[in-house]
Amino acid sequence: MKKLWLLCIFTILIVSNSLFSQYYFSGTIKDSENLFPLSFAIVKYKNRQTVTDNSGYFSIVSPSRKIKFKIKYIGYKPKVIEYTAREKVNKLGDILLQLKLKNLDEVTITSGKYQKSINEVTVSIETVKPKFIKNNNINAFNNLLDKIPGVNIIDGQVNIRGGSGFSYGAGSRVLVLINNMPALQFDSALPNWENIPVENIEKIEIMKGAGSALYGSAAMNGIINILPIYAKKKALFRAKTFYTLYDSPRDKNKKWWTSPPYKTGFSALYAKKLNKLDFVGSLYYNKTKGYNRNTFDNYGRATINIDYHLTDRINLGLHTNFNSGKGLTFFYWKNANEGAYQADTVAYSAKDKDVIIIDPSIRYRSKNGDKHILQGRFYSVSNLIGIDKYDLSKTYYGEYQFQKRINDLGIILTSGLVASKSTTNAELYGDTTYVAYNTALYIQSEKKLWKRLNLVLGIRYETNKIDGPKIINGKDVREKYTKESKPVFRFGANYKLFKKTNFRVSWGQGFRYPTIAEKFSNVFEGSLVLLPNLDLKSETGSTMEFGIRQGWNVFGLQGYSDISAFQSEYKNMIEFALKFDKNIYFTSVNLANTIIKGIEITSGFAGKIKNVELDFNGGYTYIDPKYKEFTDDIKSKSSVDYNILKYRYKETFKFDFEASYKHFKIGFGSSYNSFMEAIDKLFELKLNGLPKGVKEYRANHNQGNNVYRMRIGYKYENLGIQLNIDNLFNKEYSVRPGLLEAPRSFTLSLSYGL
């Protein structure tokens, strides 16, 4: 017994000595520029490691007074810290990491709602930086999209890899987000491009492929996520003014003006961290006398984004967007010759608009790193559609999101609840009130195995319903208001084959319920007639992709090359169709089942050769869009007698290149679309209420469109001047029947930035 007591005392003394000889180190890892905490940063010391929580905090224990540890975070330069303890508990304070400015270290959040290396995502993602927007003098967001590989825009409607055709202002399959919040007008899924504050964009992420599992039904063809600028400790101020002149058309017979059409405007941005308050504000205004006769666009917007850091773990946010404008446009030309930039007298349409967007949010990070986000949106829009028809819509949107990292298992869980209610009172829909409801529950799990394999599995269960009047056009339509619920799934994998080589595979489902506009539009405005289709069904689909991304370094240039093969299938695909029954009209229909196969090759690089900085990005996309069953009925409605979906480009090639030396820069770019082989056959017939000369015009312009652009700029300290020439060779082209695109234009812009 005496020996046992001596052994216990000896053991206690050893343990006590060990405990008293331990030293504690703690700190908070933050971004060096804006002081944001970097959650889940890796801290390595000896043969052990830990990660920071969502506030960037970490703590480690060491038996030695001297410690050396390394901090790593995606997209940032690693940092080594050596420290000698002065006491048992040592607080190191804030440790600041600097961003890497390299293409291969690109960080994206869209695929999983958290920061992740673009090399490790399981889907194709394109990123666009503010430099690209500034270089191409982008003032309206839709003018950016046709310069991105694999992305096309037809009459304001965006599609990715041929996922949509020509839908007249409704039913987008590409979800537009602003800071991860839906930015589509809910009653029509219409992307109001004027709402998007181009002047305060930090980055744009374009996800190609079904994203419905995380983001909902409108994301079945892809996602465009617009990430705004955040305030930094150093004040940011930018201002720009510009003036655009349109040249005469190549065919002088089409010129109707004596003084040239123009567009002029200005923008300003201010951002600053004020202790616990982050403030970002911006203004924009433009005035346009259109190259299409009698058309104009006078438009302005203001945004104010405020974030208050109540504590290190709680953030309160209020983001706003106010915009208003008046304009006049037209649906189709007078004829394909001298009247190509003039409208048929019955084809004009007003586009007056007033929009209010208010987004409150609360973000909380728990001590163990769990992230809780409660965010909402109030979206009020008043549109004048046609000459005297108004669309009054109010939407309330709310989302709770929870994210947890289970470090022991290497799993990241992202889940959430979504609910929205949209009330629309519009003459466009028969001068009555409709209410659309949407609720959803989603969860996505991501796991990394063997430091090489990333796996993603997600599911979303969504419910949609529309309520409206019992009687429409004298008919009882109560049974048409169906409530529909469906699950959608997503799976993806990314494997790191070599140091700079990643292989990915993904499969995702999509489900889209018809919008109010698609199902109930009832418009008689001049020649434009839209009729409702109360029997319209929801559409479903899936996208599969295989891809490989290769990084490389050559002659001081760092870049990547990416190749992917994809296949999208849609059942009951919804699109607007042109029909004839005594009169010409548009209506939404469920197409036969469709399949789109294709390949895409993209590449980019940046770097310096001697004293010249070079920047390039571009890509080629080929699609084979077909009906699964090409019936005689489908053939009779198409302008061609072979199997191809209407309003698609089979081939596109786009690139942008810039070289800069000291204060000077010069850039060059191109957007090529192959000939649109198939359109609605009725467009090529000579019928009242349709644009004249479409068939002849298409026969004479059947080689596709290659539109070039050029820019020259000079910057001295904070002042910059730039000349942009769009449609450099004054190409005459059309992207949809009955409407010509802009002739060559010259834009001179002056900018100032701190």
Secondary structure in CASP SS format (residue, H / E / C, confidence):
PFRMAT SS
TARGET T0000
AUTHOR 0000-0000-0000
METHOD secondary structure of the structure
MODEL  1
M C 1.00
K H 1.00
K H 1.00
L H 1.00
W H 1.00
L H 1.00
L H 1.00
C H 1.00
I H 1.00
F H 1.00
T H 1.00
I H 1.00
L H 1.00
I H 1.00
V H 1.00
S H 1.00
N H 1.00
S H 1.00
L H 1.00
F H 1.00
S C 1.00
Q C 1.00
Y E 1.00
Y E 1.00
F E 1.00
S E 1.00
G E 1.00
T E 1.00
I E 1.00
K E 1.00
D E 1.00
S C 1.00
E C 1.00
N C 1.00
L C 1.00
F C 1.00
P E 1.00
L C 1.00
S C 1.00
F C 1.00
A C 1.00
I E 1.00
V E 1.00
K E 1.00
Y E 1.00
K C 1.00
N C 1.00
R E 1.00
Q E 1.00
T E 1.00
V E 1.00
T C 1.00
D C 1.00
N C 1.00
S C 1.00
G C 1.00
Y E 1.00
F E 1.00
S E 1.00
I E 1.00
V E 1.00
S E 1.00
P C 1.00
S C 1.00
R C 1.00
K E 1.00
I E 1.00
K E 1.00
F E 1.00
K E 1.00
I E 1.00
K E 1.00
Y C 1.00
I C 1.00
G C 1.00
Y E 1.00
K C 1.00
P C 1.00
K E 1.00
V E 1.00
I E 1.00
E E 1.00
Y E 1.00
T E 1.00
A C 1.00
R C 1.00
E C 1.00
K C 1.00
V E 1.00
N E 1.00
K E 1.00
L E 1.00
G E 1.00
D E 1.00
I E 1.00
L E 1.00
L E 1.00
Q C 1.00
L E 1.00
K C 1.00
L C 1.00
K C 1.00
N H 1.00
L H 1.00
D H 1.00
E C 1.00
V E 1.00
T E 1.00
I C 1.00
T C 1.00
S C 1.00
G C 1.00
K C 1.00
Y C 1.00
Q C 1.00
K E 1.00
S E 1.00
I H 1.00
N H 1.00
E H 1.00
V C 1.00
T C 1.00
V C 1.00
S E 1.00
I E 1.00
E E 1.00
T E 1.00
V E 1.00
K C 1.00
P H 1.00
K H 1.00
F H 1.00
I H 1.00
K H 1.00
N H 1.00
N C 1.00
N C 1.00
I C 1.00
N C 1.00
A C 1.00
F C 1.00
N H 1.00
N H 1.00
L H 1.00
L H 1.00
D C 1.00
K C 1.00
I C 1.00
P C 1.00
G C 1.00
V E 1.00
N E 1.00
I E 1.00
I E 1.00
D C 1.00
G C 1.00
Q E 1.00
V E 1.00
N E 1.00
I E 1.00
R C 1.00
G C 1.00
G C 1.00
S C 1.00
G C 1.00
F C 1.00
S C 1.00
Y C 1.00
G C 1.00
A C 1.00
G C 1.00
S C 1.00
R C 1.00
V E 1.00
L E 1.00
V E 1.00
L E 1.00
I E 1.00
N C 1.00
N C 1.00
M E 1.00
P E 1.00
A C 1.00
L E 1.00
Q E 1.00
F C 1.00
D C 1.00
S C 1.00
A C 1.00
L E 1.00
P E 1.00
N C 1.00
W H 1.00
E H 1.00
N H 1.00
I C 1.00
P C 1.00
V H 1.00
E H 1.00
N H 1.00
I E 1.00
E E 1.00
K E 1.00
I E 1.00
E E 1.00
I E 1.00
M E 1.00
K E 1.00
G C 1.00
A C 1.00
G C 1.00
S H 1.00
A H 1.00
L H 1.00
Y H 1.00
G C 1.00
S H 1.00
A H 1.00
A H 1.00
M C 1.00
N C 1.00
G E 1.00
I E 1.00
I E 1.00
N E 1.00
I E 1.00
L E 1.00
P E 1.00
I C 1.00
Y C 1.00
A C 1.00
K C 1.00
K C 1.00
K C 1.00
A C 1.00
L E 1.00
F E 1.00
R E 1.00
A E 1.00
K E 1.00
T E 1.00
F E 1.00
Y E 1.00
T E 1.00
L E 1.00
Y E 1.00
D C 1.00
S C 1.00
P C 1.00
R C 1.00
D C 1.00
K H 1.00
N H 1.00
K H 1.00
K C 1.00
W C 1.00
W C 1.00
T C 1.00
S C 1.00
P C 1.00
P C 1.00
Y E 1.00
K E 1.00
T E 1.00
G E 1.00
F E 1.00
S E 1.00
A E 1.00
L E 1.00
Y E 1.00
A E 1.00
K E 1.00
K E 1.00
L E 1.00
N C 1.00
K C 1.00
L E 1.00
D E 1.00
F E 1.00
V E 1.00
G E 1.00
S E 1.00
L E 1.00
Y E 1.00
Y E 1.00
N E 1.00
K E 1.00
T E 1.00
K E 1.00
G C 1.00
Y C 1.00
N C 1.00
R C 1.00
N C 1.00
T C 1.00
F E 1.00
D E 1.00
N E 1.00
Y E 1.00
G E 1.00
R E 1.00
A E 1.00
T E 1.00
I E 1.00
N E 1.00
I E 1.00
D E 1.00
Y E 1.00
H E 1.00
L C 1.00
T C 1.00
D C 1.00
R C 1.00
I E 1.00
N E 1.00
L E 1.00
G E 1.00
L E 1.00
H E 1.00
T E 1.00
N E 1.00
F E 1.00
N E 1.00
S E 1.00
G E 1.00
K E 1.00
G E 1.00
L E 1.00
T E 1.00
F E 1.00
F C 1.00
Y C 1.00
W E 1.00
K C 1.00
N C 1.00
A C 1.00
N C 1.00
E C 1.00
G C 1.00
A C 1.00
Y C 1.00
Q C 1.00
A E 1.00
D C 1.00
T C 1.00
V C 1.00
A C 1.00
Y E 1.00
S E 1.00
A E 1.00
K C 1.00
D C 1.00
K E 1.00
D E 1.00
V E 1.00
I E 1.00
I E 1.00
I E 1.00
D E 1.00
P E 1.00
S E 1.00
I E 1.00
R E 1.00
Y E 1.00
R E 1.00
S C 1.00
K C 1.00
N C 1.00
G C 1.00
D C 1.00
K E 1.00
H E 1.00
I E 1.00
L E 1.00
Q E 1.00
G E 1.00
R E 1.00
F E 1.00
Y E 1.00
S E 1.00
V E 1.00
S E 1.00
N E 1.00
L E 1.00
I E 1.00
G E 1.00
I C 1.00
D C 1.00
K E 1.00
Y E 1.00
D E 1.00
L E 1.00
S E 1.00
K E 1.00
T E 1.00
Y E 1.00
Y E 1.00
G E 1.00
E E 1.00
Y E 1.00
Q E 1.00
F E 1.00
Q E 1.00
K E 1.00
R E 1.00
I E 1.00
N C 1.00
D C 1.00
L C 1.00
G C 1.00
I E 1.00
I E 1.00
L E 1.00
T E 1.00
S E 1.00
G E 1.00
L E 1.00
V E 1.00
A E 1.00
S E 1.00
K E 1.00
S E 1.00
T E 1.00
T E 1.00
N E 1.00
A E 1.00
E H 1.00
L H 1.00
Y H 1.00
G C 1.00
D C 1.00
T E 1.00
T E 1.00
Y E 1.00
V E 1.00
A E 1.00
Y E 1.00
N E 1.00
T E 1.00
A E 1.00
L E 1.00
Y E 1.00
I E 1.00
Q E 1.00
S E 1.00
E E 1.00
K E 1.00
K E 1.00
L E 1.00
W C 1.00
K C 1.00
R C 1.00
L E 1.00
N E 1.00
L E 1.00
V E 1.00
L E 1.00
G E 1.00
I E 1.00
R E 1.00
Y E 1.00
E E 1.00
T E 1.00
N E 1.00
K E 1.00
I E 1.00
D E 1.00
G C 1.00
P C 1.00
K C 1.00
I E 1.00
I E 1.00
N C 1.00
G C 1.00
K E 1.00
D E 1.00
V C 1.00
R H 1.00
E H 1.00
K H 1.00
Y C 1.00
T C 1.00
K C 1.00
E E 1.00
S E 1.00
K E 1.00
P E 1.00
V E 1.00
F E 1.00
R E 1.00
F E 1.00
G E 1.00
A E 1.00
N E 1.00
Y E 1.00
K E 1.00
L E 1.00
F E 1.00
K C 1.00
K C 1.00
T E 1.00
N E 1.00
F E 1.00
R E 1.00
V E 1.00
S E 1.00
W E 1.00
G E 1.00
Q E 1.00
G E 1.00
F E 1.00
R E 1.00
Y C 1.00
P C 1.00
T C 1.00
I H 1.00
A H 1.00
E H 1.00
K H 1.00
F H 1.00
S C 1.00
N C 1.00
V E 1.00
F E 1.00
E E 1.00
G C 1.00
S C 1.00
L E 1.00
V E 1.00
L E 1.00
L E 1.00
P C 1.00
N C 1.00
L C 1.00
D C 1.00
L C 1.00
K C 1.00
S C 1.00
E E 1.00
T E 1.00
G E 1.00
S E 1.00
T E 1.00
M E 1.00
E E 1.00
F E 1.00
G E 1.00
I E 1.00
R E 1.00
Q E 1.00
G E 1.00
W E 1.00
N E 1.00
V E 1.00
F C 1.00
G C 1.00
L E 1.00
Q E 1.00
G E 1.00
Y E 1.00
S E 1.00
D E 1.00
I E 1.00
S E 1.00
A E 1.00
F E 1.00
Q E 1.00
S E 1.00
E E 1.00
Y E 1.00
K E 1.00
N C 1.00
M C 1.00
I E 1.00
E E 1.00
F E 1.00
A E 1.00
L E 1.00
K E 1.00
F E 1.00
D C 1.00
K C 1.00
N C 1.00
I E 1.00
Y E 1.00
F E 1.00
T E 1.00
S E 1.00
V E 1.00
N E 1.00
L C 1.00
A C 1.00
N C 1.00
T E 1.00
I E 1.00
I E 1.00
K E 1.00
G E 1.00
I E 1.00
E E 1.00
I E 1.00
T E 1.00
S E 1.00
G E 1.00
F E 1.00
A E 1.00
G E 1.00
K E 1.00
I E 1.00
K C 1.00
N C 1.00
V E 1.00
E E 1.00
L E 1.00
D E 1.00
F E 1.00
N E 1.00
G E 1.00
G E 1.00
Y E 1.00
T E 1.00
Y E 1.00
I E 1.00
D E 1.00
P E 1.00
K E 1.00
Y E 1.00
K C 1.00
E C 1.00
F C 1.00
T C 1.00
D H 1.00
D H 1.00
I H 1.00
K H 1.00
S H 1.00
K H 1.00
S E 1.00
S C 1.00
V C 1.00
D C 1.00
Y C 1.00
N C 1.00
I C 1.00
L C 1.00
K C 1.00
Y C 1.00
R C 1.00
Y C 1.00
K C 1.00
E E 1.00
T E 1.00
F E 1.00
K E 1.00
F E 1.00
D E 1.00
F E 1.00
E E 1.00
A E 1.00
S E 1.00
Y E 1.00
K C 1.00
H C 1.00
F E 1.00
K E 1.00
I E 1.00
G E 1.00
F E 1.00
G E 1.00
S E 1.00
S E 1.00
Y E 1.00
N E 1.00
S C 1.00
F C 1.00
M C 1.00
E C 1.00
A C 1.00
I C 1.00
D E 1.00
K H 1.00
L H 1.00
F H 1.00
E H 1.00
L C 1.00
K C 1.00
L C 1.00
N C 1.00
G C 1.00
L C 1.00
P C 1.00
K C 1.00
G C 1.00
V H 1.00
K H 1.00
E H 1.00
Y H 1.00
R H 1.00
A H 1.00
N H 1.00
H C 1.00
N C 1.00
Q C 1.00
G C 1.00
N E 1.00
N E 1.00
V E 1.00
Y E 1.00
R E 1.00
M E 1.00
R E 1.00
I E 1.00
G E 1.00
Y E 1.00
K E 1.00
Y E 1.00
E C 1.00
N C 1.00
L E 1.00
G E 1.00
I E 1.00
Q E 1.00
L E 1.00
N E 1.00
I E 1.00
D E 1.00
N C 1.00
L C 1.00
F C 1.00
N C 1.00
K C 1.00
E C 1.00
Y C 1.00
S C 1.00
V C 1.00
R E 1.00
P C 1.00
G C 1.00
L E 1.00
L C 1.00
E C 1.00
A C 1.00
P C 1.00
R C 1.00
S E 1.00
F E 1.00
T E 1.00
L E 1.00
S E 1.00
L E 1.00
S E 1.00
Y E 1.00
G E 1.00
L C 1.00
END
